[in-house]
Amino acid sequence: MSAKLPKDLMVYFATECASFNFRKAARAVTQLFDKTLAPSGLRSTQLGILLAAGIYEKATMSQLAEIIVADRTTLTRALKPLLRRGLLVNIPGKDKRKNGISLTLKGHKACRKAAPYWKKAQAQVVRGFGKKEWAQFRGKLAKTIQVVKNP
């Protein structure tokens, strides 16, 4: 048997691989939103974190990581510039592990500034799918998270 994986198997794996295909789609969507949001000074990942912090007020790091489906290390790295810019603030808890993350007034203003750019990128995606198909796809994305998180 050859040590090389046959090209037809590589094509099959690349074509069928859920991870590969979701990551490609996620990168394309992220690139669209990052480019469109650029004038606001936020990246799409940053806006998502700010929105989550605003919705789930005083969520702990663990809770916020779970909400955005990220590991704590990735979240910690992503929070640093948002905390430094004053868009988020740490709310001291009973112990360090229970510190909450809260959206500041400056963070609210940043979200408001990003809103029209977000609407533009979002409209492009929804237009491309169609409203009904987009709603169905969002349901499938939620189901995907459920399937992989709770096998």
Buried (B, 14 or more C-beta within 10 A) or exposed (E): EEEEEEEEEEEEEEEEEEEEEEEEEEEEEEEBBBEBBEEBEBBBBBBBBBBBBBEBEBBBBEBBBBBBEBEEEEBEEBBEEBBEBEBBBBBEEEEEEEBBBBBBEEBEEBBEBBEEBBEEBBEEEBEEBEEEEBEEBEEEEEEEEEEEEEE
